[in-house]
Amino acid sequence: MTARPFFIFLMVVILTAILAGSPHAHDLPCLDKDAAATFEPRENLRGYGTTQEGLVKLSVSSSGAWMLTFSPPQMNGAVCIVWLGEGWEVVTSATEKEARHYER
């Protein structure tokens, strides 16, 4: 899937989630467990971490579209969208000059 159709798909799902409302009236748009499985495929998962408040995941598609999500434990697998964007670049190692460029 190319970046533009994927991004349009993401926007449609997000708008649907916003208009439908979240299960617990968060400020973040949230999807139930079944919708989240379609919206956030496992093959796009690049990393995750836990906090006392829940699970945070980073997903990146092959086209560079990315999404940061949050799943509170009390919401039974629901996924809340924290941030999304496009143009994700993988950095394997950076020279000192490149590292200074990203610190700005």
C-alpha positions as CSV (number, residue, x, y, z in Angstrom):
1,M,0.0,0.0,0.0
2,T,1.5,3.4,-0.9
3,A,1.7,6.2,1.6
4,R,-1.2,8.3,0.3
5,P,-3.9,5.6,0.3
6,F,-2.6,4.4,3.7
7,F,-2.7,7.9,5.1
8,I,-6.3,8.5,3.7
9,F,-7.3,5.2,5.4
10,L,-5.8,6.3,8.7
11,M,-7.6,9.6,8.5
12,V,-11.0,7.9,7.8
13,V,-10.5,5.5,10.8
14,I,-9.4,8.4,13.1
15,L,-12.4,10.6,12.1
16,T,-14.7,7.6,12.7
17,A,-13.2,7.0,16.1
18,I,-13.5,10.7,17.0
19,L,-17.1,11.0,15.9
20,A,-18.1,7.7,17.6
21,G,-16.4,8.8,20.8
22,S,-14.1,6.8,22.9
23,P,-15.2,4.1,25.4
24,H,-14.2,6.2,28.4
25,A,-14.4,9.7,27.0
26,H,-10.6,10.2,26.7
27,D,-9.2,13.2,24.9
28,L,-7.6,10.6,22.5
29,P,-9.4,8.8,19.7
30,C,-9.7,5.2,20.7
31,L,-10.7,2.0,18.8
32,D,-12.0,-1.2,20.3
33,K,-9.9,-4.4,20.2
34,D,-11.4,-5.7,16.9
35,A,-11.0,-2.4,15.0
36,A,-7.5,-2.0,16.3
37,A,-6.4,-5.3,14.9
38,T,-7.3,-4.1,11.4
39,F,-6.0,-0.6,11.9
40,E,-2.7,-1.6,13.5
41,P,-1.3,-4.7,11.8
42,R,1.3,-6.7,13.7
43,E,3.7,-6.7,10.8
44,N,4.0,-2.9,11.2
45,L,5.0,-3.0,14.9
46,R,8.5,-1.7,15.4
47,G,8.6,-1.4,19.2
48,Y,6.7,-1.1,22.4
49,G,7.1,-0.3,26.1
50,T,5.1,-0.3,29.2
51,T,4.3,2.4,31.8
52,Q,2.1,2.3,34.9
53,E,-0.7,3.6,32.8
54,G,-0.5,1.1,30.0
55,L,1.2,-0.1,26.8
56,V,2.8,2.2,24.3
57,K,3.5,1.0,20.7
58,L,5.2,2.4,17.6
59,S,4.1,1.0,14.2
60,V,5.7,2.0,10.9
61,S,4.5,0.9,7.5
62,S,6.8,0.0,4.6
63,S,5.9,3.4,3.0
64,G,7.1,5.3,6.1
65,A,3.7,6.1,7.6
66,W,4.0,5.8,11.4
67,M,1.7,5.7,14.4
68,L,2.2,5.9,18.2
69,T,-0.6,4.3,20.2
70,F,-1.5,3.8,23.8
71,S,-3.5,1.0,25.4
72,P,-4.8,1.5,28.9
73,P,-5.3,-1.8,30.8
74,Q,-8.8,-0.9,32.0
75,M,-10.0,-0.6,28.3
76,N,-9.8,-4.4,27.4
77,G,-7.5,-4.1,24.4
78,A,-8.7,-0.8,23.0
79,V,-6.0,1.2,21.2
80,C,-5.9,5.0,21.5
81,I,-4.0,7.0,18.9
82,V,-1.5,9.4,20.4
83,W,0.2,10.6,17.2
84,L,0.7,9.7,13.6
85,G,2.7,11.0,10.6
86,E,4.6,10.0,7.5
87,G,8.2,10.0,6.3
88,W,9.6,7.8,9.1
89,E,13.3,7.1,8.5
90,V,15.3,4.3,10.2
91,V,18.6,5.5,11.6
92,T,21.1,2.7,12.1
93,S,24.1,4.8,13.2
94,A,24.8,8.5,12.9
95,T,28.0,10.4,12.6
96,E,28.5,13.2,15.1
97,K,27.6,15.8,12.5
98,E,24.3,14.0,11.7
99,A,23.5,13.7,15.4
100,R,24.0,17.4,15.9
101,H,21.6,18.1,13.0
102,Y,18.8,16.1,14.7
103,E,19.4,17.9,18.1
104,R,18.0,21.1,16.8
